[in-house]
C-alpha cells in the first residue's frame, strides 16, 4: 500500500528538522535589555553576550530599548519570529508588574518561551552607619512601638522594594511608611542624610555601599546567608515567612523550537560556570543561578501568586 501524500510530507519535514536546528543561529542573535546602560541587566547581558557569540559562531549583541518603560522593547521580542534570533532579559520585577498592570500588552505566562534564569541576588535592608537602629529585630521593635512613623526608601509604588516593605510589615505585624523614589541614587541621598530611616534596595546597589561604609546592612532576603555578604543576616532568621531572590533571565518569543532553547540553555550554563564569569558577576553583587525553562516558568508563576496576595492584602494600585 502506498503511503499518503500527507504522511510522506510529514516524514520529509521531520527529516529536515535536525538540519534546520543544527544551522542555528543563521545570523546575529539580539538580546534586548529594557533598562538603561550600566544597570544589572545591561552589564550581565553584555558579559554573557561576549562569551556566547564565539560559542554560537555568530555575533550576539545587546541593545537597550527603554521606550514606554520597557514595554516597547519587550514587545519587539514578543512579536519577533520564533526562530531563536531574538531574546529579552526579564527581571525579578516582571511578575509583580504583571499583577499590578494586567492590561499591559503582553502576558508573561503566555507570550514567551522561557530559556533560563541567569543570576540571582537578594534585596537588602540597610541604614546609615550612625543610625540608632541596631539590627533588623530592633528595626521591627521600633516600627511596632511607633506605628506609621518608621520610614523606608523604595523605588516607585508597586516595585519589589515597595512590595518587600509591605511584606515585612505583614509578617512582622508592623506599620512602616514607604517613601517612593525614581531611582536608587536619590533614595540613597535621603537615607544617608537621615531624612528617611531605612533603605530597601537591591543587593546590586546596596552591597557596594555597605562595603564602602556608606550603609550598614541589617538583613537580606536570600533563604540563608548570602555567599557574597555572609555577615548580613537573612530576614528569614527573624521572619521565617520571608525569603526571596530577585533575578535576571532569558526569554524568547512563544513557540521557539525546543532544540534551540535547549542549545542556548546548555551554552549559558557553561558560561555561568566559568571562573572568570563568576568572579565578574560577584563584583556586580550577583551569583549564577541557571535553571531549566520549566523552573524559570514555575518561578515566575509562583512569584505572581505571592505578590498578588500582598497587593490584594494592602490594596496596592498603580496608575
Secondary structure, DSSP 8 states (H G I E B T S, - for coil): ----HHHHHHHHHHHHHHHHHHT---S-EEEEE-S-TTSHHHHHHHHHHHHHHHHHTS-EEEEE--GGGGHHHHHHHHTS-SSSSEEEEEETTHHHHHHHTTTSS--TTTSEEEEEEEEEE-EEEEE-TT-S--SHHHHHHHHHHSTTT-EEEESSTTSHHHHHHHHHHHHHT---EEEE-SSHHHHHHHHHTTSSSEEEEEHHHHHHHHHTTS-EEEEE-SSS-BTTBTTS-BGGGT-TT----EEEEEEEETT--HHHHHHHHHHHHHHHT-HHHHHHHHHHT-EE----HHHHHHHHHHHHHHHHHHHHHHT----
